[in-house]
Structures are given as C-alpha cells and as structure tokens.
C-alpha cells in the first residue's frame, strides 16, 4: 500500500457467501467457536508469516467486547500466533471508540485518525490481525501508531476483503 505505513495487507478470502456468514455469526450472533476456522484460514492461506514477526490483534471497540463477551480479533490473533509459532503481543490500544459499519470511505478514514495508541514496538516486525478489510482505514491507522512507536515493518492479514460498493448516479 504505497504512501502508507502499512507495507502490505493480505486477505484470505472475499467477504461474501460462506465467509461473510461465518464472520457475521462470529461477530453478531455469539458464535465464539468460529474464531478457530477463521484463524486457520488466515494461517494457512497467507504464507508470508515467518520467524521474527510478532502477531498483534487490531483492538476491538470496548462496547463490542462487552456485547459479545469476547474480543474477536484477539481470539483470532492468538490462534494464528499458536499455529504459526509466533509471539503475540497486544501493542495497540484504542483511544476512542468508533463504529464503522455503514460509514463510507471518507468517513472511515476520518474516524480512524488518531484512534490507536502504541508503546514499546521498537524494532518489531508486526503482522496485524483483523476480520475484514473494507477501505484499509483501520489497518492504516493501526500501522501508523505502531510505526510511531518504533515498529520497523507492519503488515496485515485479514480473513476477508470486502469489495467496495459501486454506487450509480440516479438517472435524471
């Protein structure tokens, strides 16, 4: 992703069909056990993981953790780290909570600025883990915080990429 602090972002699948349904149930229907197949999808589809990388979950909004009873990104990140034999560290925290569902690209980018804080990432090569990438705003903001805290490289791995919606102007 040229011009950002995020070196690369990879998705294991498109956000549609079975993957979309599994992610939706995981996040909104309390299907906690879905973390394992989703994390396995990331771990097996994205071979760039190697020794020397640290797995870091993108922090979930606190209200969503309370609603679900779990942090979905943390569960996936722990499983990816376990499967890839990599260390996991929680190097990011949210300084404020924003809901991005339904927000357009410009709104997502504005909402993501300054939302993350990080300390002690000096010299680390980091793989961010999250569920879905839509515009990349969250991943870019998280990477910026990690780079500001001294990370040498930040990449991201997500379960799925959501294709942008194409809007047509109404015929006049």
N, C-alpha and C positions, 0 to 999 in steps of 0.2 A: 504494500500500500504506500506508494510514493508520497512524500510530503508529510508523513505522519511518523509518530514514534513507534508505531506498530510495524514490525518487519514483515510479518506475514499472518494471514488468517486463513484457516482451512476449515471446511465443513465436511462432515462425513456423509451428509445426505441433503437432499432438498427438503424443505418444510412443506410436505404435502402427504396425502394418503395415510399410511400406517404410522409413519414417523410423526406426523402432525398430531394424530390422535393419541399416540403414546405420550408425547410431550405435554399435550393438553391435559390428559388424565393425571400425569405426574405432578403438574403444577396446580391444577384446579380441582381435581377430584380425589385428592389424598392418596393417590396410587404410589406410595413411597417406594415400593419394591421396584418400580420402573427405573430407578437410578442405575441398577446394575446392567441391564441390557443397553441402556443409553451410553453409559461409560464404556462398556465393551465395544460399542460401535465406534466411539472416538478412538479408543486404544488400538483397535485392530485396523481401522481404516486410515489412520494418519501416521505413517511410518517415520516421520521426521523426529520423533522423540528419541533422545539418546542420552547417554550418561552426561552429566554436567548440567542438566536442566532441572529447574525447580518448578513444580506444579503449584499454581496459585488460582484459587477459585475467584470469580468475579463476585463480590459481596452482594447478597440478596437484600432487598428492602426489608427492614426490621418488621414492619407490619405484615408482610407476606410470610415471613418465618413464623410469626405468631399464628396467623390464619392456618397455615399448612401443618405446623408442628415440626417442621424441618426446613433446613436450608438446602434447596435442591441443587444449587451449584456446588456447594461444599460436599454433598454426598457423592456427586459425580466425580469431582476432583480427587477425593480420597480413593475412590475405586480406580481411577485412571492411574494415580500415583502407585497404588498397590500392584496393578497389572504390569506397569512399566518399570517397577522397581526404582522409582524416583522419589525424592523427598517432596513432601507437601508443606507449604508454609502459607499462613494467612497474612500476607503482607499488605493487604489493602483493607481500608475501611471506608464506609460511606459517610460523608459529612452531612448529607441530606438525602431525603427520600423523594424520588420522582417516579411517577407511573408513566411508562412509555407506550403502553398498549393503546393504539389508536392515534398516536402522535405521528405527524408527517416528518420527513427528513429534517427540515429546518428546525422544527420543534424539538426533535430528539437531540440534535447537535447542541442546541441552546441549553436544554435541560442537563446534558451530560457534562458541560464545562464546570470544572472545579468540584464535581460531585464525589471524587475519590481522593483519599489521602494515603500516603505510604511512608514508612520509615524502614531503614535498615535493608534496603535492596541492593546495596553496594556490591558491584562485581557479579551479580547474579544474571544468569540466562533464564528467562522465565517463559513458561507456557501458561497462558491464561485459559481457564476452562469456563464455558458457559453453555447454555442450552441452544439458543437461537441467535443468529446474527441477521439483523434486518438492514440497517444502514451502516453499521460499524461504529456508530457514535459512542456506545457504551465501551466497547473494546478499545477504541482510540483514547477515550478519556482515562480508562484504567491504565493503559500503557503509558500515557503521559505522566501520570502520578508515579508509576514505578520508575520510569526513566529519570524523573526529577529526584527520586530517592536513590539514584545511583545504579540502577539496573543497566547492564551492558547491552542486553538484547531482550526484546519482548515479542513473542509470537502468540497466536491464539488458536485454540481448537474448540470448535463447537459441534454440537450434534447436527444442526441443520442451518441452512441458509434459506431465508425467506425472500423469494423473488419480489422485487418492488411491484406494487400495484400500478397498472397503467391506467391513467385517467384520460378519458376522452372529453374534449370540449363538447358541450351540448350544441346540437345543430340549431342554428338560428333561423 
